């Protein structure tokens, strides 16, 4: 079969781990304190800010949409860079302190995919340092080599919902879109993957459960474990109560 599944491409934030609420949001607030700003991104506000992909882009969106009275005498671009650098430092510290855990089924499925001989890649708006630290702290340093490509927001590409990051992954993997499957958690991620022509499975979280996942081949609340079954909202059904690598192949073949 020409279009058989050869690689699985993972998003990171909200897909591999609950990094948004318990990681990035907390780190942003710590950075604001460090920089001397009285800004507070609570869980509700942060959910609204997630409409925009990318940390720097999110800061600019916040200032324009939620804090328009803010004025700054210097370069706004430099200020945003400085805030983001402080935020990254705090986020990495949270990871190193093991304050952020993987979502249900992530470790099991990654091992399952590898045992089945499928390739893996990452496509995310997060920075390389954020991604590699998350993987090292939750999966181990050896696991970095399990991913053929780790495409991050450090690349000069348009953020999701633009498909650029997925086009980049396909080019580096030297595979066609028909040979890949994406696992995402958000509407922007689904739009980006579908625009690149790649079949997409969703494992939504508390922030994204209300998103529009039109076009996704299957939608679940999480990947599941033998002791923690996943619930399916829509799409191609699986035969097991948790998602396996064989389920990914079956879903991909039916798409």
Buried (B, 14 or more C-beta within 10 A) or exposed (E): EEBEBBBBBBBBBBBBBBBBBBBBBBBBBBBBEBEEBEBEBEEEBBBBBBEBBBBBBBBBBBBEEEEEEEEEEEEBEEBBEBBBEBBBBBBBEBBEEEEBEBBBBBBBBBBBBBEBEBBBBBBBBBBBBBBBBBBBBBBEEEBBEBBBBBBBBBEEBEBBBBBBBBBBBBEEBEBEBBBBBBBBBBBBBBBBBBBBBBBBBBBBBEBBEEBEBEBBBBBBBBBBBEEEBBEBEEBBEBEEEBBBBEBBBBBBEEB
